[in-house]
Amino acid sequence: MLEVEVRRDSRERLSSLFGKGHTGWAESGDDVVCAAVSAILQAAWLGLEQVADVRVDSEKGEGTLLLRWPAEARDDPALTAIVRTAELSVEQIARQYPAHVRLSRETEA
């Protein structure tokens, strides 16, 4: 199961994206579902850094990707558009492949 968590801060502003796991839809290298979600998250990362000019704190490992951005950037409309687009895109994939992809939303204390 590939899980993507979208986090918001106490003011309901988008604060981070976290993806972990593998979908298991197909063998590694042939898993288009996993590749699609991975591409969405990596495109969001690129968009945040190179289009919205937001400094992203990232951690990438085997089967994990965490993207966080500073509080002062969270009101930026470009940031919101990029992250919401990624969130909606993953949500659509999760609806199509519910046994393989899960999207959750969390508000930080």
C-alpha positions as CSV (number, residue, x, y, z in Angstrom):
1,M,0.0,0.0,0.0
2,L,1.3,3.5,-0.9
3,E,0.1,6.0,1.6
4,V,0.2,9.8,1.0
5,E,-0.5,12.1,3.8
6,V,-1.3,15.8,3.3
7,R,-0.7,17.8,6.4
8,R,-2.0,21.2,7.4
9,D,-0.9,23.4,10.2
10,S,-3.2,24.7,13.0
11,R,-4.3,27.5,10.7
12,E,-5.4,25.0,8.1
13,R,-2.6,26.0,5.7
14,L,-0.8,23.2,3.8
15,S,2.4,22.4,5.6
16,S,3.8,19.1,4.1
17,L,3.3,16.1,1.9
18,F,4.5,12.6,2.9
19,G,4.5,9.5,0.8
20,K,5.5,6.1,1.9
21,G,5.4,2.5,0.7
22,H,4.7,0.9,-2.7
23,T,1.4,0.2,-4.3
24,G,2.0,-3.5,-5.1
25,W,-0.1,-3.1,-8.2
26,A,2.6,-4.8,-10.3
27,E,6.2,-5.9,-10.1
28,S,8.8,-3.2,-9.5
29,G,9.6,-1.5,-12.8
30,D,6.1,-2.2,-14.2
31,D,4.0,-0.6,-11.5
32,V,2.4,2.3,-13.3
33,V,0.2,3.2,-10.3
34,C,3.2,3.7,-8.1
35,A,5.0,5.6,-10.9
36,A,2.0,7.9,-11.3
37,V,1.9,8.9,-7.6
38,S,5.6,9.2,-7.5
39,A,5.6,11.5,-10.5
40,I,2.9,13.7,-9.0
41,L,4.8,14.1,-5.8
42,Q,8.1,14.8,-7.5
43,A,6.4,17.3,-9.9
44,A,5.0,19.1,-6.8
45,W,8.5,19.3,-5.4
46,L,9.8,20.8,-8.6
47,G,7.0,23.2,-8.9
48,L,7.4,24.4,-5.3
49,E,11.1,25.0,-5.7
50,Q,11.4,26.2,-9.3
51,V,8.1,27.8,-10.0
52,A,6.9,29.1,-6.6
53,D,10.5,29.6,-5.4
54,V,9.8,28.0,-2.0
55,R,12.6,26.5,0.0
56,V,11.5,22.9,0.5
57,D,12.9,20.7,3.3
58,S,12.9,17.2,1.8
59,E,13.8,13.7,2.9
60,K,13.9,11.0,0.3
61,G,14.5,7.3,1.0
62,E,13.6,3.9,-0.4
63,G,9.8,4.1,-0.7
64,T,9.5,7.5,1.2
65,L,9.4,11.1,0.3
66,L,8.7,13.9,2.7
67,L,8.3,17.5,1.6
68,R,8.0,20.4,4.1
69,W,8.0,24.1,3.6
70,P,8.4,27.0,6.1
71,A,5.4,28.6,7.7
72,E,6.1,32.0,6.0
73,A,5.5,30.4,2.6
74,R,2.2,28.8,3.4
75,D,0.0,31.7,2.4
76,D,1.6,31.8,-1.1
77,P,-1.2,31.2,-3.7
78,A,1.3,29.4,-6.0
79,L,2.2,27.0,-3.2
80,T,-1.4,26.3,-2.5
81,A,-2.2,25.7,-6.2
82,I,0.7,23.3,-6.6
83,V,0.1,21.3,-3.5
84,R,-3.7,21.2,-3.9
85,T,-3.3,20.0,-7.5
86,A,-1.0,17.2,-6.2
87,E,-3.5,16.3,-3.5
88,L,-6.4,16.2,-5.9
89,S,-4.4,14.1,-8.4
90,V,-3.4,11.5,-5.7
91,E,-7.0,11.5,-4.5
92,Q,-8.2,10.5,-8.0
93,I,-5.7,7.7,-8.2
94,A,-6.6,6.5,-4.7
95,R,-10.3,6.3,-5.8
96,Q,-9.4,4.3,-8.8
97,Y,-7.0,1.9,-6.9
98,P,-8.3,1.9,-3.3
99,A,-6.5,-1.4,-2.5
100,H,-3.2,0.1,-3.5
101,V,-3.2,3.9,-2.7
102,R,-4.5,5.7,0.3
103,L,-4.7,9.5,0.8
104,S,-5.1,10.9,4.3
105,R,-5.3,14.4,5.6
106,E,-4.0,15.5,9.0
107,T,-4.0,18.8,10.9
108,E,-1.0,19.4,13.1
109,A,-1.5,20.6,16.6
